[in-house]
């Protein structure tokens, strides 16, 4: 098992691709916003923070072994604008498990881009890497993220009460998951990858 996607990896309206130094301004435009960072495991970032990650953890373009993670840019095909990023982590080879996470610019909300990007990433997880199960761990206060998980066919498996000390407080966490077979029975309307 390994994942070496051909980039860009395209859905109907989006292109998922490795991030690079020319993306710094676009990344800072949303990763610096307190409202974007409220429920995710990072603080608002400046250009130096972003560059450090681009030359470090975000430079990975393949998943070669369990523990590896890809962070890919989400770009609008029509304009070439970077509107967010999405993470796919290979959690376990033995158990065929991965994890997904997503961050989009709030100005791009309401167009279905986050759903489309997450769905495309699940294609990478199941079609590309051959995973059995993908999970999402979501701050229970992040209702928009929980709804997105449900839209791509994930089921809520647990509500963990005060399970993590997060940014100075105990928080509840929601655990979502989808099995490959479940996901295949929940195609996204208009997805060119589902017809393939």
NORLINMO-V882956 format. One record per run of one state. SS is the DSSP state (A for helix, B for strand, O for the rest). FROM is the first residue (numbers start at 1). TO is the last residue. Records with the same first field share a line. If there is no record, write none. Layout:
SS=FROM-TO / FROM-TO
//
This chain:
O=1-2 / 4-8 / 11-13 / 19-20 / 32-33 / 38-46 / 55-56 / 60-62 / 64-68 / 77-81 / 93-96 / 105-105 / 109-112 / 129-132 / 140-142 / 152-154 / 167-168 / 185-191 / 196-196
B=3-3 / 9-10 / 14-18 / 63-63 / 69-76 / 82-92 / 97-104 / 133-139 / 155-166 / 169-179
A=21-31 / 34-37 / 47-54 / 57-59 / 106-108 / 113-128 / 143-151 / 180-184 / 192-195
//
